[in-house]
Amino acid sequence: MEPVSDVKRPYFIGIAGGSCSGKTTIARGVVRRLTPPGAALVSIDSYYRGLESAAPEDIDRYNFDDPAALDSTLLLSHLRQLAAGRAADIPVYDFKTHKRTDRTERVEALAYIVVEGLFPLHWDEVRSLLRTRVFVDVPHSVCLERRLRRDVVERGRPREEVIRRYSEMARPMYEKYVLPSRRYADVVVDGEKPVEESAEAVVANVKIC
């Protein structure tokens, strides 16, 4: 077996931004443009803590837009595995039940690892792994409109609850944690522009392996 020290390390790209800013869609566009040689996607949303024992009223008050809602320790452990050239088994989270499923998804240590979510530029230890750092900039009005479409249609949430959570949780947490991390970005893309244009802007700032 080839020693870990001889394995070519993946090139990490971090894509951050507010809720429904287009991070995931842009990240997928970047993955497509970097294949070949090969790129894998790690979504920070996979690391939400399961609320298996939480009462419904506790879930109503739970702030999913706070960094504490995510298991950053497990995320960092998996990213370090990938950085060392080893595959990682990523948890699968069910957003309808707010629980982790029994399944995992294996992510291989390909030439590029794209890490997307609210906080890849916020956590110091995660940010230190990133060689290209991206921030997706979108007005709050657009984010709320997109979040309504996603949460009402895809996740079956009441419209009033989605609006309440955005105004009371998502927007304040964006202002407190996400927006300040913009200063670490190597490139800022407009989340309202065509996806392929934004993905190309990201790839233009990536060292080709």
N, C-alpha and C positions, 0 to 999 in steps of 0.2 A: 504493500500500500504506500502511495506517495506521501511523504511527510507533509504535515500542514504548512511548514515553513517554506516549502517549494511551490505551494498552490498560489496561483495568481489571485490576488485579492479583488473582490468586486469593487466597482466604482459606484459610490452612493450618491443619489440625487434626492433632495428633500423638497417637497412641494407643500407649502402651507397656505392657509387662507381661512376666511370665515366660513360659517355653515352655509352650504349650498352656493359657494362661490364658483364652483366648477373644478375643484381640485382633482377629483377622481377622474372626470372625463379627460382633463388635460393630461393627467398621469398616464392614462391608457393610451392616449395619443403619442406620448413620449415613448412608452414601451413598444408600440408598433414601429416607430421610427428607428429604434435601437435594436431591432430584431431582423436579420442577424446583426451582431454576433449573439445577442440574447439578452433579454431584460426581464426581471421579475418585479412584481408589484406587491408591496406590503402596505396595507391600509391600517392606519392607527385605530380606526373604528373597530377592528377585530379584537381590540384589547380592552373593550369596556368590561367593567366588573359585573359579574352576574348578580341579579337581584332575586335569587331564588326564594329567599325567606322574607322578602319585603312585603308589607301590607300594601294594598292599593293606594291608600292615602299617603304612604311614604313614597311610593313611586311618583305620585302626582307632584310631590315637593322636591323630588330628586333632581339635581342639576347635572344633566348630561354634558353640559358645555364647560364644566369646570375640569381642569387637568386631573384633579383627584378622582374623577369618575373612571379614569383609565389606569390600567395596570402597567405603569411605565417601567417598572422593574422587569417584568416579563418581556416587554417590548425590547428593552435594551439588551437583555440576555439573548434574545433571538437575533437581533441585529449584529451582536458581537459574534454569534455563531456563524452567520452569513459572512461577516467580515473575515473570519478565519477560514472561509472556504467550505463550511459545512452547511448542509441543508437544515431548515428549521420547520417545525410543525406548528403552524399558525392556528390559533383558536378560531372557531366559527361562532359568531354571535347572532342571535335571533332578535331583531329589533322589535318584533311584534310582541314577544313575551318578555323582553329584557333579560334574557338568560343566555349563557353559553351553552351551545349544544354539545353532544358527546363527540362530535366530529372535529377533525383538524384538517387543514390543507397544507400539504408539503410545498415549501418554497425552496427551490434549488439556488445555490450560490452561483448565479450566472454572471456574465461580465458586468452587468449593470443591475443595481437594486434601486427601485424607485419607491421612496417612502412618502406617503401622502396622508394628510390629516390636518387637524386644527393646530397641533403643537410640535411638529418636527423641528421648528426653529426656536421653540420656547425652551425645551429641555436642553441644558448645557451638554450633557453626555451624549445625547442623540445628535445634537447639532455638530459635535466634534467629529462625528463619523462622515458627515456630508461633505462631498467635494464640490458639488454645485447646489446652491440654495436658492429656492424659488418662492416668491410670494405672489398669490393671485389676488388682485385688487378688484372689488366689485361693490357698487353702492348697496346700502342696506335695503333699499326698496326692492332691488332685484333679488337679493338673497331671500327676503321674506316671501316674495312671489314664488320663487322656486321651491322654498321649503314647504309652502302650502300645497303645491302640486305633489311633492314627494310624500309628505306625511299624511295628507288626507287621502290621496289616491292609493299609494303603495302600502302604507302602514295602517290605514284605517283609523286615523286619529281625528277627533272632532276639530273643525276649523277654529273654534274659539280657543281650544287648548293650544293649538299650534301658535296662534297669535300671542297668547299669554306667555308661552314658554320663550318665544323669540324676544319679546319686549322685556321680560323679567329676568331671563337667564342668558340666552344666546348673545344678544347684543351687548349687555354689560360685560360678559366674559370675553367677548371679542375685544372690547375696548381695554380691558385689564390685562389680558394675556396674549391674544393673537396679534393685534395691531402693533404692540411694541416690538414683536419679533421681526417685523418687516425690516428693521434696520440691519439685520444680519443677511438679507437677501443679496445674492449676486445679480439676480434679474427679477424684475417685477413685470408680470403680464396682466393684461386686461381680460378679466373673465367674461366680458361680454363680446369679445372678438371671436371669430371662428376658431374652433378647437385646433384645427391643423395649423393655423397661424401661430397660436400660442405655443403649441408643441414644438414647432420649428424654432421659435425664439428660445425655448429651453435648450433644445439640442445644440443650438449655435453656441451655447455656453458650456458644453460638455466636451471633455477630452475623449476623442474616439479611441476605443481600445483596439 
